[in-house]
């Protein structure tokens, strides 16, 4: 019996992270900023593959100001907008997590793709998109929050490491910038 359990645990450890995605939906306790939240079970989750502007003054804010040639106050305003969009999208949850090859960052936060289920009308309102036409399918759908924050211009694609959706996220960011969506309006 011990041997079977040992083999099972070894297989679980070796299977790809995508197969270990959590099927459960869990409530959200707190939203820290435009790319970080805390779940009811106590886990702090950083949305993998995205970088939202800072919400509070810190070293990263000033590095971002130098990198983007924008003043810190402007970046803080952008951070507040990103935070508000994530809050509207995620609320108190529930959310579902999916992991990539790297499951923790240097601060020991879980790195995850975060999914929500909602009706298209509510989703469009949350991200500032055009509302679906009347009579369109109004069934709740599942949305990958990380992807949608970039698609609608509320976050940048993370460039410093590889992840499953990196090419797609970079392309979505380019399109959002070209279309002047979200944070790229000005």
N, C-alpha and C positions, 0 to 999 in steps of 0.2 A: 504494500500500500504506500509506504514512504517513497518507494522508487517511482511509482506512478505519479504521485504528487510532485516529486522532484522533476520528472520529465515534463509535466504540465507547466510548472513554473518556468523551466528553461525555455519551453516553446513560447510561452507568453512573453518572456523577456526578449526573445529573438524575433518575434513577429514584428512587421512594420508598424510604425506609430499610427498609421491611418487605420489599421485594423483594431487598434486599441482605443479608438475614439469612444468617448463616453456616450452611451445611448440615453442616459438619463437627463432630464431637464431639471435645472436647479434654480432656486430663487437668488436674486441679486440683493446684497445688503447695502452696498455703497458704490457710487461712481466717483473715482478720484479726479479724473480729468478726461481728456478726449480719447485716451487709449489704455486706460487702466481701471479695473473695477475689483470689487471684493464680493465673493459669494457668501451665501448664508452659512456654508460649512467652514468659513474662515479663510479659504484660499484667496490670495491676491492674484489676479489674472491680468497679464499684459497682452493686449491684442497683437499677435504676431504679424509682422510684415508691414505695419503702419507706424507712422510717427505723427502725432498731432502736436500742435504748438503747446507750449507750456501754459499752465493756468496760474502759476504763482512764480514770483521772482526766484531764480536759482542760477547756478553756474551754467546749466544747459541753455537757459533762456538767452544769456549773454553770448554764448558760443553761437547759438542759432542766429542772433541778431547780426553778428559779424559775418557769418556764412551767407545769410540771405540779403544783407545790406538793408535791413529794415530795423526801425527803432524798437526797443524792448516793449514800449507801451502798445504799439501796434500789434506785436506778437502776442501780448497778453490778451488783448481784445479778441484776436483770432482764436486763442486758446479757450476763451470763454465760450465762443460760438461752437467750437468743436465739442466741448464738454456738454453744452446744451443739446446738441444733436444726438450725441451718444446717450444722454439721459432720456431723450424722447424715444429713441430706438429700443433701448434696453429696459428702462424703467426699473421695476422690481423683478423683472424676469417673467417667466423662467427663461433660461438660456441653456443651450447645449454646447458643449466644448468638443473640439477636435484638435488633436495634437499633431505636430510635425516631427521632424527628426530631433530637434532640440526642444525639450519640454520645460526647461527652466532658464532664466536669465541670471546674470551675476548677482542680482538682488534676491534670488530664490523665489521670484514670482513665477507662476505657471505661465508659459507661453502657449497661447491657444488661438485657434480660429473660433469665433463666437457666433453662434446661430440664434436667431429669434424667429418666432412665428407670429405673423400678424396679417391683417387684411391689407390689400394694396393701397386702399385709400389712406389708412393710418400711416403706412410706410411712407407714402408720397409726402404727406404732411410733415412727418418727422425729418426727412432729409431735404425738404424744400424743392421737391420735384413736381412736375405737372401731375395733377390728379388724373386717375384713370377715367375714361369716358363712362358716362352713365350707361348701365346695362352690361358693362364689362364684367368679367369674372370677379366676384367679390369674395371668393373663398380665401381663407387664411393660407398664406404661403410661408415657406421657410426662406430666410435671407441670411447670407453670410455678412455679418456686420462689418468685418474688416474690409471686405471688397466694396461694400456700399459706401462706407465713409470715404474711400478714395474715389470711387466713381462719381460721387456728387461733390467732390472738392473739399471735404472736411478734414482730410489728413493727406500726408504724403506717403508714398511707398518707401519702405525702409530699404536702404541701399547697402548697408554695411555687412550683411551676411546673406547666405542663400536660404531660401525657403520655397516650398512647393509652388506658390502662386506668384513668385517674384516677377517674371516676365509679364504676366497679365496685369499685376498691380501697377508696374511701371507704365504700361500702355494706357491703363485707365487714368492714371495721374496726368499723363501727357494730354489725353483727350479732355479731361476736366479743366486743365489750364487753358487749352486752346478755346474751349467753350465759355470760359470765364465763370465757372460754377463755384459755389460755396466760397471758400476763402480766396479764390482767384478772381473774384468779381472786380476788384480794384486794380 
